[in-house]
Amino acid sequence: MKQTADAVVIGGGIVGMAAAFYLAREKFGSIVLVEKEKFFGSGSTSKAAGGIRAQFTTRVNIEMSMLAEKIFENFKDETGHDALFDQVGYMFLLSRDEDIEVFKKAFELQKSLGLPAELLQPDDIPQYAPHVRLDDIKLATFCKKDGLGDPAEFLSGYEHAAREHGVELVNEAPVTGLEVSGGKITKVKTAKGDIETPLVINAAGAWSGLIAEMAGADLKVKPYPRMCVTTAELDFMKPYFPMVVDVATGLYSHKESKGILLGWANKDSESTFDQSILPDYVDGILERALDRIPQLETAEVANQWTGLYSTTPDHRAVIGWEPSVEGLFYITGFSGHGFMHAPSAGIVSMEMITGKKLSVDISDLSPERFARGELVEEKNVI
Ligand SMILES: Cc1cc2nc3c(=O)[nH]c(=O)nc-3n(C[C@H](O)[C@H](O)[C@H](O)COP(=O)(O)OP(=O)(O)OC[C@H]3O[C@@H](n4cnc5c(N)ncnc54)[C@H](O)[C@@H]3O)c2cc1C
C-alpha cells in the first residue's frame, strides 16, 4: 500500500468506489481506497434491494436520480463494464388522502423537472401489477424509467474501472485514526499502515459518523437496521412486474429471481450497528406483504437479512466539505438511497473536489445545513 496519496477514500461500497473512479478518470492524482472488510461491498451495498427511482419529493433527490438513471442506462459506455438496469418501473400505491396530497405535489415537481412520471387510477394498475390487492387504493404514481439493478454488478463495474484508472484498492485495512494538524487532514492510519494525504473522502456509509469523530467532527449520520425477506419461486410472478411500494404501510416488493423480495422500514427501530435478524421485524414484513399480496399465503421464505441505512435527520445525503477540518469530504448519509444515487454522488463529488461546474445543484446536501437548521425533509423515504 502507498504511504502517501493525493486522496484517500474510506469505504469500498458503491459510493466510495464510484467516487474513486470519477476522480481517477479525471486524472486527479494518486488515490488509495481503503476498506475494512475482506470484500468490497460487504457493508450496506450488498444488503440493498436494488431499487433505482427518481420519484422523490425534493428537487435535489429527483435530479440526483435522473442523472444516475442516465448512467445506469449507459453503464458500459461509462465504465467499460456491463451491468443490467432493468427498467420495469416503480409504482407507489396510495390509499390515504394525506399521502395523495404529498405525492401529487411531488408529481408536479417531477414533471416540471422533466421526469416522465404518471398518475394511475386503480383500473390502470393491474396491467403492471395484477398481483396486488386494490380495493382500498385510490391512486398510484408510476415511472417507467425507474427500475432495478444488482448492486453487486454495478459495484464490480466501478471496482474494475477504478483499478483500470490506477486507483489502489486495499481491503482488510480498517481505518483506525485520522491525523489533523493545524485544522488540516494530514494522515490516515489503518491496520495495514499509515497514508499521508491532504484529502480524505469519507464514504464509510453507516459508519461514516465514526470516521468523522476520528477527526473531531460531528457528522449527523446514524446507522439504522433495515430488513428484507425473499421468497422461493412463485408461479404468479412475471418478469415485467415493477417495484411496488405500499405507501401507507411502507412495504416494498419486487421480483427477485423467480420469487419476490419484500422489505419494510420499521420506523420504530433504534439506531444501532447490530445487524442481527429480528423475528418480530420479519413478522412485520410478512404481515404487510400478505395483506397487500394475498397470493403470498403459500409462499416459502428463501432468505432474510438485515443491513444498515445511513440516516440523516432530513433523510437526504451529506455531500461536501466538513467545515471544521480542511481536507475532509463527505459522501454519505443516503438514508436508504445510496445505491441509486452512487453514480451521481460520485460525479458531483469529483466536480466539487476538482472545482468544476456541478452537474446537479447540491447545496441542499451541504454538511453545514444541520448547524444552520435548514432542513427540508425528503418525504418519500422507504
Ligand atoms: C435492507 C436495505 C435495502 C436497501 N435498498 C436500497 C435500494 O433499493 N436502493 C438504494 O438505492 N439503496 C438501498 N439501500 C441503501 C444502500 O444499501 C446504501 O445507501 C448504499 O449501499 C450506500 O453505499 P455506501 O458505499 O455509502 O455504503 P457501504 O456499502 O456500507 O460502504 C461503506 C463501506 O465503508 C466500510 N468502512 C466502514 N468503516 C470503515 C473503516 N473504519 N475503515 C475502512 N472501511 C470502513 C464498510 O465496511 C463499508 O464497506 C438499502 C439498504 C438496506 C440496508
The ligand as a Tripos MOL2 file, in Angstrom:
@<TRIPOS>MOLECULE
LIG
   53    58     1     0     0
SMALL
NO_CHARGES

@<TRIPOS>ATOM
      1 C1        -32.2010   -3.5960    3.5250 C.3       1 LIG1
      2 C2        -31.7000   -2.4470    2.6820 C.ar      1 LIG1
      3 C3        -32.2930   -2.1870    1.4590 C.ar      1 LIG1
      4 C4        -31.8260   -1.1320    0.6710 C.ar      1 LIG1
      5 N1        -32.3900   -0.9330   -0.5550 N.ar      1 LIG1
      6 C5        -31.9190    0.0610   -1.3340 C.ar      1 LIG1
      7 C6        -32.4700    0.2630   -2.6380 C.ar      1 LIG1
      8 O1        -33.3790   -0.4450   -3.0680 O.2       1 LIG1
      9 N2        -31.9510    1.2690   -3.3960 N.ar      1 LIG1
     10 C7        -30.9520    2.0770   -2.9400 C.ar      1 LIG1
     11 O2        -30.5350    2.9880   -3.6510 O.2       1 LIG1
     12 N3        -30.4120    1.8930   -1.7300 N.ar      1 LIG1
     13 C8        -30.8660    0.9090   -0.9180 C.ar      1 LIG1
     14 N4        -30.3390    0.7370    0.3180 N.ar      1 LIG1
     15 C9        -29.3170    1.6590    0.7800 C.3       1 LIG1
     16 C10       -27.9730    1.3100    0.1770 C.3       1 LIG1
     17 O3        -27.6390   -0.0100    0.5300 O.3       1 LIG1
     18 C11       -26.9210    2.2610    0.7050 C.3       1 LIG1
     19 O4        -27.3770    3.5960    0.6590 O.3       1 LIG1
     20 C12       -25.6620    2.1630   -0.1330 C.3       1 LIG1
     21 O5        -25.2150    0.8440   -0.2040 O.3       1 LIG1
     22 C13       -24.6120    3.0400    0.4820 C.3       1 LIG1
     23 O6        -23.3820    2.7310   -0.1230 O.3       1 LIG1
     24 P1        -22.0770    3.1800    0.6050 P.3       1 LIG1
     25 O7        -20.9520    2.8530   -0.2890 O.co2     1 LIG1
     26 O8        -22.2350    4.5680    1.0890 O.co2     1 LIG1
     27 O9        -22.0580    2.3070    1.9460 O.3       1 LIG1
     28 P2        -21.4950    0.8410    2.1970 P.3       1 LIG1
     29 O10       -21.8010   -0.1020    1.1180 O.co2     1 LIG1
     30 O11       -21.8990    0.4720    3.5850 O.co2     1 LIG1
     31 O12       -19.9330    1.1060    2.1570 O.3       1 LIG1
     32 C14       -19.2500    1.7150    3.2230 C.3       1 LIG1
     33 C15       -18.0180    0.8780    3.4610 C.3       1 LIG1
     34 O13       -17.1990    1.5200    4.4400 O.3       1 LIG1
     35 C16       -16.5170    0.5000    5.1100 C.3       1 LIG1
     36 N5        -15.9840    1.0190    6.3630 N.ar      1 LIG1
     37 C17       -16.6710    1.3780    7.4640 C.ar      1 LIG1
     38 N6        -15.8280    1.7680    8.4330 N.ar      1 LIG1
     39 C18       -14.5870    1.6690    7.9210 C.ar      1 LIG1
     40 C19       -13.2700    1.8960    8.4480 C.ar      1 LIG1
     41 N7        -13.0830    2.3000    9.7080 N.pl3     1 LIG1
     42 N8        -12.2110    1.6880    7.6450 N.ar      1 LIG1
     43 C20       -12.3730    1.2720    6.3590 C.ar      1 LIG1
     44 N9        -13.5880    1.0000    5.8250 N.ar      1 LIG1
     45 C21       -14.6710    1.2030    6.5890 C.ar      1 LIG1
     46 C22       -17.5980   -0.5540    5.3260 C.3       1 LIG1
     47 O14       -17.0650   -1.8190    5.6140 O.3       1 LIG1
     48 C23       -18.3520   -0.4950    4.0160 C.3       1 LIG1
     49 O15       -17.9230   -1.4770    3.1040 O.3       1 LIG1
     50 C24       -30.7590   -0.3190    1.1320 C.ar      1 LIG1
     51 C25       -30.1560   -0.5940    2.3520 C.ar      1 LIG1
     52 C26       -30.6030   -1.6510    3.1220 C.ar      1 LIG1
     53 C27       -29.9400   -1.9140    4.4280 C.3       1 LIG1
@<TRIPOS>BOND
     1     1     2 1
     2     2     3 ar
     3     2    52 ar
     4     3     4 ar
     5     4     5 ar
     6     4    50 ar
     7     5     6 ar
     8     6     7 ar
     9     6    13 1
    10     7     8 2
    11     7     9 ar
    12     9    10 ar
    13    10    11 2
    14    10    12 ar
    15    12    13 ar
    16    13    14 ar
    17    14    15 1
    18    14    50 ar
    19    15    16 1
    20    16    17 1
    21    16    18 1
    22    18    19 1
    23    18    20 1
    24    20    21 1
    25    20    22 1
    26    22    23 1
    27    23    24 1
    28    24    25 2
    29    24    26 1
    30    24    27 1
    31    27    28 1
    32    28    29 2
    33    28    30 1
    34    28    31 1
    35    31    32 1
    36    32    33 1
    37    33    34 1
    38    33    48 1
    39    34    35 1
    40    35    36 1
    41    35    46 1
    42    36    37 ar
    43    36    45 ar
    44    37    38 ar
    45    38    39 ar
    46    39    40 ar
    47    39    45 ar
    48    40    41 1
    49    40    42 ar
    50    42    43 ar
    51    43    44 ar
    52    44    45 ar
    53    46    47 1
    54    46    48 1
    55    48    49 1
    56    50    51 ar
    57    51    52 ar
    58    52    53 1
@<TRIPOS>SUBSTRUCTURE
     1 LIG1         1 GROUP 0 **** ****
